[in-house]
Amino acid sequence: MKEYVPNILKIFLDSDVEKILYGLSYIGATNASLLGVRWTNLQLKNQV
């Protein structure tokens, strides 16, 4: 079993890093879209 542990850990760590990076990019995209919505709302309010 000990031979398999490093491989399992490596796979787990690799997938964790991918999940973290994906999560960060997802959060960044969400924040960007929220800022876009707020900016659009401000523009609409200024027009009225």
C-alpha positions as CSV (number, residue, x, y, z in Angstrom):
1,M,0.0,0.0,0.0
2,K,2.8,2.4,0.8
3,E,3.9,2.5,-2.8
4,Y,0.5,3.8,-3.9
5,V,0.2,6.5,-1.2
6,P,2.5,9.0,-3.0
7,N,0.6,8.6,-6.3
8,I,-2.7,9.1,-4.6
9,L,-1.4,12.2,-2.8
10,K,0.0,13.5,-6.0
11,I,-3.3,13.0,-7.9
12,F,-5.2,14.6,-5.0
13,L,-2.8,17.6,-4.8
14,D,-2.9,18.1,-8.6
15,S,-6.7,18.0,-8.7
16,D,-6.8,20.3,-5.6
17,V,-4.6,22.9,-7.4
18,E,-6.8,22.7,-10.5
19,K,-9.9,23.1,-8.4
20,I,-8.4,26.1,-6.6
21,L,-7.3,27.7,-9.8
22,Y,-10.7,27.0,-11.4
23,G,-12.4,28.4,-8.3
24,L,-10.3,31.6,-8.4
25,S,-11.0,32.1,-12.1
26,Y,-14.7,31.5,-11.5
27,I,-14.8,34.0,-8.6
28,G,-13.0,36.5,-10.7
29,A,-15.4,36.1,-13.6
30,T,-18.4,36.4,-11.2
31,N,-16.9,39.6,-9.7
32,A,-16.3,41.0,-13.1
33,S,-19.9,40.3,-14.2
34,L,-21.2,41.8,-11.0
35,L,-19.2,44.9,-11.6
36,G,-20.5,45.1,-15.1
37,V,-24.1,44.8,-13.9
38,R,-23.5,47.6,-11.3
39,W,-21.9,49.8,-13.9
40,T,-24.8,49.2,-16.3
41,N,-27.3,50.0,-13.6
42,L,-25.4,53.3,-12.8
43,Q,-25.4,54.2,-16.5
44,L,-29.2,53.6,-16.7
45,K,-29.8,55.6,-13.6
46,N,-27.8,58.5,-15.0
47,Q,-29.7,58.4,-18.2
48,V,-33.0,58.7,-16.4
